[in-house]
């Protein structure tokens, strides 16, 4: 075992001749890959037999082609024209609240648009609370779930299928199966936009959705603080890797204004998201303030765009964000 570990470490350091020596010792290892790999044995033999003297780029290109063939083919959701995913690298930055108000804001700036809302955060669904929805979805004649509707927005969430306090303790494959059902086995009807509230991070759900359905673009939500910005940038890079256009960055909780003296305090920093957007060449969609009314109305299931549509400092910001998002999506769609 000591020899195996030593050789494994050398492999990670790039010495391929040690791998060949390992095979001569007749040591067998079972590899369990987390993804489908076509003809992996042949690739390994080609690579090891020449002791690392082969042109690695050619082998890597061939591996990429084989892996690409094994990826699932994207299939549009019937009736849905455009899918906008709202994501964040870190939890607690107000992503779900922003996703809800973005969906409602799109309808507010263009009354002709129909918008749906999908809660893809299986472990921590927030849409039922934010949209003031309870109950189980009924089934259509073709055995598909019928979304629950409030404020004119059809919504689907794992939270409709479990009790409020019941934890969802599932492994990755079960989560992927649930996401597939929420995407494919829901009677969405005709929608101009489906806004998807993604879980935080850059994991299985993000990859599964990006690879299984055509995504028009991703909106990244972040607070201005440095720790959140690091994860926001990782989110941007992930979507670029899976060829999903990044519509832009939203700066949430940008500034707090005292309700008594109107003094403004940048609790989480000032303009960090705007600066990041400029640095990496991504559009800046707008600011959303840290406001008590947003929190209070969210807890009541009355999104700020609905409850205070004329609020200058709050709703106006969300209208700008919504308008910028759909204009960017429509431009991308028109160009393509």
Beta strands, then each sheet from edge to edge (+ up, - down):
strand 1: 80-87
strand 2: 115-119
strand 3: 148-150
strand 4: 153-157
strand 5: 191-197
strand 6: 217-222
strand 7: 246-257
strand 8: 264-265
strand 9: 284-290
sheet 1: 3+ 4- 2- 5- 1- 6- 7- 8+
sheet 2: 3+ 4- 2- 5- 1- 6- 7- 9-
end
